[in-house]
């Protein structure tokens, strides 16, 4: 899934849950498009103003490619609800986890 790196980035925002992820996917067609959007466009997708502004203003310091490289170096694989290895019992849940499910150990954050 090409959106995984954007999915991981958005999943770091505690106020973005399953419903808001679905709104973004439905509105933009992909999380890559949502990531590239402005805060006003995020609001139009159903994201509250505070979350939209926080995400948009923090985007400049984030590199989804660097985030994925860091996870790979740590032996972590991010799985989204669109990934074939995402746990089936979570898929059946009406509101699957909006946080990336990972295998391996998480990289240290400092």
N, C-alpha and C positions, 0 to 999 in steps of 0.2 A: 504494500500500500504506500503510495508516494506521499500521502498526507501524514505519515507517521511522525516525521520530525516536527511538523506543525502541531500535531495532536499532543506530542510530549510538551512542547512549549506552552500551549494553552492549558494543559493539565496542571501546570504549576500555579495557576491562579485559583485559589481556594473557592472563590465565588462562582466559578464556572462549573456547573454540574451537567448531568445528562440532558436536561431539557434545553439548556443554553447551547450545548454542543449540537443538539439536533436542529435548533433554530439556525445556527451558523451554517451547518451543512445544507439545510434546506434553502436558505437565503442565498448563499454564495456558490453552492455546488461543490465546493471543496474547502478544506481548512487552509489550504495554501492561499486561496483567494481571500479568505477571511483575515489571514495573517497580514496580507499586503494591503488591506483596506484601512481607511481612516476611521477615527473614533466615531464620526457621525454615521458612517456606513454600518459599524458594529451596532450602534443604537437602533438603526433601521431594521437590523436582524433580530431585535429583541433583547439585546444586551443592555443592562442598565448603564446609565451615564457614568457612574463612578468606575465601574469595571471597564467600560470601553475606554475611558480616558487613561486609566492605569495601564491597560494593555498597550494602547497606542503610544503613550509617552515612554514606556519601558522597552519598546521594540528595538530602538536604536542600539541598545547594548546587548542584544541577543542575536546569536547566530544559530539557527536550527541545525545547520550542518555541524558546527562545532559541538553542540549539545549531543548529537548522535554519535560523533566520533568519541566523545568522552564516555558515553555509555558503552560503546563497543570496546574501548580500551579496558573498561572495568568488567567486561564479560557479561554485560546486561543487554537483554533483548527486549525492546518495548513492543507490547502487543496491544492493538486497539480492538474494538468490538468488530471491526471489519476483517481482522486477521483470522486465518484458518485455524490457528492454534489458540485463539482466545477461548477460555473455558466455557464449554457449552451451557453449563448451568447458569452462568452469568448472562449469557446471550438470552436465555429464556426469561430472565428477569425483565419486567416491564421497564425498569430503569437501570440498565447495566452501569457498572462503575464508569465514571467519566475520567478516572485517573488511569494512566497507562499501567498495565499489568506487566511486570518485568520478571525475568528469570536471571539468576546470578546475584551478585552483590552490587549494591548501589555505590556509585563513586562518592568519595568524601567531598563534602561541600565546605568551603571555608570562607 
